[in-house]
Amino acid sequence: MMRLNVPLLGEEEASAVARVLGTGYLTQGTQAAELERLIADLVGVPHGFATSSATTGLHLALAALGVGPGDEVVIPDFSFPATANVVVQQRAVPVFVDIGLDDFGMDPERLEAALTPRTKAIMPVHAFGLVADMDPIMTIAERHGIPVVEDAACALGAEYYGRQAGGLGTAGVFSFHPRKVITTGEGGMVMTADDSLAERLTVLRSHGAVRGERYMSFVDAGFNYRLSDVHAAIGVVQMGRLERILDGRRSLASELSALLRQISGVTPPVTPEGRTHTFQSYVVLLDEELDRDRVIDGMRERGIETTLGTYGMHLQPYFRERFRIDDSELPGATRAHRSALTLPLYEGLSADDLARIADALAATIRDQRG
Ligand SMILES: Cc1ncc(COP(=O)(O)O)c(C=O)c1O
């Protein structure tokens, strides 16, 4: 079976972990600090806070911004539900905005109408590694004085008019889950250029504690969201592979798109002017009359693992029962929820493998159309 993704890992990661184990110092230390420095340098911001996942990073960012009960956080509807869950965890209310079907990102034209006096943050998502259309989003946010947290879980190394994802908003959060651009097993990082936010992130990431003269002093009810040095050591090695990973994914994506453009019923991913994509996931949009789930079955029968793009969150049981949003209010996200399809993409796929994916997809669609 051809898998969706295989992370690029080598002996160097194993040795780096062994070195950390050999020191006997396993919690957050020099390796996490090094990973933070490497990523802060890449993004071009002064602060990076390694966390145990992007989910804890997003939660930490919202808590540090003071998002609390009754506040609203505006997010795109089409995302991995962690984006909405962290809002709920702060007892705040997620407000779902529709997406555009070209970039699968928050539609800036629908953003303003979603703002209310209770809006405490805007959280655009860089879907599958393509930066959301940040300029209009930032313009609206600044006009209203609302902070922006980029859910950049999939977008390490993606650019928007020459600026790095994760450094465009008030804060930005990356994921290092094995299906992301680089991995630490589980892990994430919060980026910011805002010094006072950085202070809050420092305190809240580690139990709400500050160093006192003799003992720790607990000035807030914080979390333990630190990334261990065991994990961070993997990330430090992975950062040395970042350029190769991104180049590899981009060139495979462009070859695959050239093949898929020949197939009717399939729209390959687009990279709008001024933006670069990480292709953390390679996601196509199928024509509406095709049954995406049957396409997934057909691909599996042909030995190729595929999956949905990501989730229309208003369609998930918790959010559906709580908010009862009609599909007609979120047509883009609803369509993407039903018709987006992730195909395999990872280093090691040959030209023949790409042709096999394209042939299998063409045959599956042909079967379905009868
Ligand atoms: C857009 C988005 N946000 C957040 C997350 C959560 O990341 P993590 O698994 O590191 O908590 C994911 C993971 O799939 C994601 O795709």
The ligand as a MOL file (V3000), in Angstrom:
LIG
                    3D

  0  0  0     0  0            999 V3000
M  V30 BEGIN CTAB
M  V30 COUNTS 16 16 0 0 0
M  V30 BEGIN ATOM
M  V30 1 C -4.5170 23.2170 10.9990 0
M  V30 2 C -4.1120 22.4110 12.1950 0
M  V30 3 N -4.1200 22.9840 13.4130 0
M  V30 4 C -3.7530 22.2970 14.5140 0
M  V30 5 C -3.3770 20.9820 14.4420 0
M  V30 6 C -2.9710 20.2590 15.6830 0
M  V30 7 O -1.6080 19.9280 15.6650 0
M  V30 8 P -0.9750 18.9570 16.7590 0
M  V30 9 O -1.2560 17.5520 16.3070 0
M  V30 10 O 0.4970 19.2650 16.7460 0
M  V30 11 O -1.5930 19.2710 18.0610 0
M  V30 12 C -3.3590 20.3400 13.2130 0
M  V30 13 C -2.9670 18.9170 13.1270 0
M  V30 14 O -3.4130 18.1570 12.3170 0
M  V30 15 C -3.7320 21.0720 12.0550 0
M  V30 16 O -3.7290 20.4990 10.8450 0
M  V30 END ATOM
M  V30 BEGIN BOND
M  V30 1 1 1 2
M  V30 2 1 2 3
M  V30 3 2 2 15
M  V30 4 2 3 4
M  V30 5 1 4 5
M  V30 6 1 5 6
M  V30 7 2 5 12
M  V30 8 1 6 7
M  V30 9 1 7 8
M  V30 10 2 8 9
M  V30 11 1 8 10
M  V30 12 1 8 11
M  V30 13 1 12 13
M  V30 14 1 12 15
M  V30 15 2 13 14
M  V30 16 1 15 16
M  V30 END BOND
M  V30 END CTAB
M  END
